Amino acid sequence: MSRIVLGVSGGVAAYKAALLLRAFTEAGHDVRVVPTPGALHFVGAATFEALSGNPVTTDVWSDVPEVAHVRIGQEADLVVVAPATADLLARAAAGRADDLLSATLLTAHCPVVFVPAMHTEMWLHPATQDNVATLRRRGSIVLPPAVGRLTGPDSGPGRLPEPADIAALAAVVLESGAAALAQDLVGRRVVISAGGTREPLDPVRYLGNRSSGKQGWALARVAAARGAEVVVVAANVELPAPFGVRVVPVGTAEELRTAMHAEARDADVVVMSAAVADFRPAAVAGAKMKKDSAGEPESVPLVRNADVLAELVTERRPGQLVVGFAAETGDAEADVLTHARAKLARKGCDLLVVNDVSAGQVFGKADNTVVVLAADGSAEEIGPGPKDLIAAGIWTTIAARTTPA
Ligand code: CTP
């Protein structure tokens, strides 16, 4: 259990703070909500008190003997300000202490994550951008806002990321510290394949696999939080799109292949985390195959799909880093890492992220352990931990191996 301070400033997205609070308490954390007076125009103190089980005040004149304006910040393991309005970012950058939240920000020794939400013009204004730069220079994390529907009918950058995305990223910071969300991918374009392809047999059936897309989603979410421009080529992923990420949906291995070639052309990093079917039915029946009919198959002949990763390696442009994934099991011939090293050499990629799936423990699960093998012979274990933590470790390895933009 960690002590989290949830700062809430006065924007309409404050209603999402209640869901974020819920995600934190359900993960077992002790949460103290510190709203600004403006935030209480949108959500009542009673909501935050009921959901957190802790008292809620906005000013420094309540609980004076407790010296709350100093103690709340000092005792926190993590401060998350969501939403962080333009005004809150300005006051934090200026070091003001004119309410309980700004005073708390001045006394916190722990990592601080600002999650901005405001109208696009306010976000893009040089004053706001300067304040964000100041806060980042001092070591705070300021997440890029999501792009999408704003309060009115308009849309653009400025939307609050979904509470589930914020909670997943906050968990990484709690576990690994502020460096896990360093702004070391700013200016990089990354393309990630995620999910599992489906190869049709007839209009209703397909050959598929058990990949959920969760690891690819975590990679996309963390890369966006670290400043990258992210495209995900998603094969049959039934999860809400992570914030700040462009999703290109695909179904089959062949569709994934076409999309990856198009998207990888000007990418700095290409990550193949999708489970791509190695084989597809040689023919797709035009009508549903029925039993006890002429259409009933005796067997299903398969043909090989192209190896997309190997093709992307061949077409790699100068400076581009290509990362493969491998789900391996040990067998009578060799252990997991020996098989993986052979695969790295065979595929020719720069890094290979290896999952040991011997006990079938990875698919669809939240926690994972991987080993990142590099073409230069190095091996680095990351985890065990949630997939966002694994993703943060993978991006740290990738960022160290690519030239800064
Ligand atoms: N991959 C790919 N195209 C395929 C199959 C796999 O790009 N047709 C990619 C996956 O996205 C992953 C990597 O290759 O990054 C490893 O996939 P895997 O299926 O484990 O490798 P294979 O070469 O198929 O080896 P195996 O003989 O173990 O199946």
Residues whose N, C-alpha, C, O or C-beta is under 5 A from the ligand:
A	BS01	CTP	M272 S273 A274 A275 V276 A277 D278 N305 A306 D307 V308 L309 G324 F325 A326 A327
